[in-house]
Amino acid sequence: MIPYYNKPLRESIHEDNISYITQRHLSVLDALDHATFARAWPLSYCSSIKVGNHDFYGTPNRNVAFQLAKYGWAEGRKLLSKARAQMPKSSARVHIMEWDVGGDYPDPVRAAAGAPDCMVTKGNSVENPNQVIRVVVSASTPCSTPPSEYINRGAAILSAIEAAELCGYPIQVEVEETSYTLNQGFSCSIVLKEAGHPCDLDSLAFFLIHPSSLRRVFFALLETEKELINMHIGYGRPTCRPKSLHKPGDIYLKNFETGEFTSPEAAHKLVQEAFKRAGCFVEFTDTISTEGRSHRY
């Protein structure tokens, strides 16, 4: 008997001559349950259940990968923590509006009330961001990408999230994977962190830097879509998620190629650019450390 679980939010989208089936899972547990109980492809077609080839999958079998996804990857947290120590520290600068008897422009409300300090000093005003910012991270990259690039990218993302939250931005984190074959595509996302909730670093470590996130979990979710069985050969070509899935203000870290995140400096720059494009500005007060750059699984 199949246990009850929350089914994904599912829809069909046609964009750029490709018909996508999309899934959005509101938790990791819901995603794993769906992958486990809703498989629609024959076992012989399912790459997610294959054993061996540890260099490709990162785990000996799917059960091990699902356990890491469910309970978190402590070793990965340690790798990310070490890499994050190299990243610049954020500055939670609070902008202050100052009133005085002299200044750059009047505050009409205070002036009408007869307050002598009704002039405002030109500069920054208090910022209290309240719009939830969704950080969407693609898990897709070629199998040639070394672990060090996963780790550089993951550490830069976590550092930027931490900086944004220190500045008052409510951050939601999702991981996604989008691929297509000919005119068929699949776009799937999993919510890892709700706005206002603390980061579960063990879980984020698995989904941000472990190859089994893509090749066990997201492959298994694709295997639940009977209409997309033709994608079993190669599981499609990685691409950006459909534009219609983006909300205003989303920070999207798209699929990346081998060689993009070869150093902490490159990772920091690319991630900060993505945050700035979405209008999320954070400051960093120091430079990247050059110590301890050797990462291994």
Buried (B, 14 or more C-beta within 10 A) or exposed (E): EEEEBEEBEBEEBEBEEBBBBBBBBBBBBBBBBBBBEBBBBEEEBBBBBBEEEEEEBBBEBBEBBBBBBEEBBEBBBEBBEBBBEBBBBBBBEEEEEEBEEEBEEEBEEBEEEEEEBBBBBEEEEEEEEEEBBBBBBBBBBEEEBEBBBBBBBBBBBBBBBBBBBBBEBBBBBBBBBBBBBEEBBBBBBBBBBEBEEEBBBBBBBBBBBBBBBBBBBBBBBBBBBEEBBEBBEEBBBBBBBBEEBBEEEBBBBBBBEEEBBEBBBBBBBBBBEBBEEBEBEBEBEEEBEEEEBEBEB
